[in-house]
Amino acid sequence: MACNLTAVAVTLEEITDENREAVLALRVAPGQEQFVSSVQDSLAEAAEYPPAKPWYRAVFAPDEPAGPVGFVMVSWNCEPQPPEIIGPWFLWKLLIDERYQGRGYGAAVVRQIAELVRAEGATELLTSFVPGDSGPAGFYQRLGFVPTGALDDSGEVIVRLGLPST
């Protein structure tokens, strides 16, 4: 399968009073709800698991001035406490709004997160996904993630992206 190598620009910005309502309104496409929790549920999880050191941002694209295109949350250099907390560097949530999917924003976010955590000394970025038809397995595979052979406590497949030092 051909991979779109066109670089898409995204910025990761803090959630503020000005953008909070627009970020909370982000929605995945119908049928994807089983794979990605809502922003509101993700923020509730962040509050529930402070030891996971949640770091989250709204995703903006310069060519989409109407507002945020997505949301991302990472466990930022946390102490792993399997099976609840995976880390130290774990891509915990990635949501691109249904209106903006298929444009490369998700891949751009993952690449930017990978560079951010590599700059902090990470040697790998972990994530997990719900296996299933039309799920994100192929997306992560195309970005270079490989299965670790482990599952999290809810049966999600854990995958890793090696981050060689530059």
N, C-alpha and C positions, 0 to 999 in steps of 0.2 A: 504494500500500500504506500502510495506517495505521501510524503510528509510535507506539510506547508512550512517552509523555512523562512517565510517572510516575517521579519521581526515586527511585532505589534507592541506599541508602547502602552504601559499601564503605570499608574502610580498607586502606592498603598498609603492611605491617609487615615489618621485617627478618626474614630467616630465621635462626632461633636453634636451639640444641641442643634446646630444648623443642618446637619445631614442625617441625623438619627432616624427620622421618620422615613426618608427615602431608602435608607439601608434596611430598615425593618420591613419595607414593602417589597424587597427583592424576592422573586419566586423562581423555582426551577420549572421546567416544562412539565406538563401533565404526564404522569407515569414515572417521573424521576424522584418523587417524594420518598420512595422506599430506599433510595440511595443517599440522599442528602437531607439533613435536618434543616429546619428554617433558621434564619438568623436569630430570631427570638429564642428558640430552643438552644441554639449554640451559645448564646450569651448566658442563658441560665446554666448550661453545663460549665461554662467558664467560671461562674460564681460558685458552683458546687464543688469544683476541683481546683482550689488555689494551688495545691502542691504541683499541679501539672504546669504551672507558670504560663497560663494562657496569654498569648500575644495576638491581638486581632486588629484587622484593618479593613476599611472599606476600599474597594477596588474602583479606581476611576480610569477612564480612557480619554486622552485628549481629543479624540475625534468623536466622542459622545458627550457633548456638553450638557445633556439633560439631567445628569446625575450619575450616581454610582452604577457600575455594571455588575458588581459582585461583592463578595465578602470572603475573607480568608482568616483562618485562625490556626496558630501554631503553638505547640508546647515548646517553650523557649528554654533550652538547656536545663531541663528539669531532671530530677532524680527519678529514674524509671522505677515504678512500683507495679510490675505486672500482676494481674492482668488489667487492672483499671487504668494505669498510667504507663504509656509507652513513651520511650524517649531514648536519649535526651532531646533529640530534635525530631518532632513529629508533626507532620502536616495533618492537623486535626480536622479542619473543615475547609472545604472549597466549594463555593456556590457562585455560579455565573447565572445571572438572570436569564430567563427563557428568551427574552427579546434580543440578547446579545450572544447567545451560544453559537458555536460554529465559526467564530471570527478570530480565534487564536488567543482570546483573552485568558482563558484558563491555563494554557501552556505558558503564556507570558508571566502569569502570576507564579506558577511553579518554578520557572527559571529564576525569577527575581528572588523568591524565597530561598532557593538553593544557593544563590550568590550571597544573600544576606547571612545565612547560617554558616556557609563556608568561611566568610570573613570573620566569623566569631570562633572559628576553629573546629567546626563540625566536619567529620569525615564521611558522614552519611546522613541522608534525610529519609525518615520512615514515614509511611502513611498506610492506611488500610482502606478496604472497600468491601461493600456487600457484593458477593458474587451474584451474577444473574444476567439474563439477556438484557441488552440495552443499558447495562451498567457501565461503570467507568474503567473496567479492566484494560480495554484496548487503549484508552487515553493514557493511562499510566505506563503501559508497556511501551507505547510510542515515545514517551519521554525518557525511557531508559530504566524505569523501575523494574526490579526483578523480585519474585516471591522469596521470602525468607524461609518458607516452610512452616511458619507459625500462623496461628489464628488468634484474634483477640477474644475477650470473654464473651462477645456476642456473635462469634463465628465469622467475623470479617477477616479477609485475607490480608496479612501484613506484607508489605513490599518495601524494598529499600532502593534508594538511588545513591550510588557511591559518589563521593565528592572529592576527587583527587585534588591535592593541594596545587595551587597554581605556581 
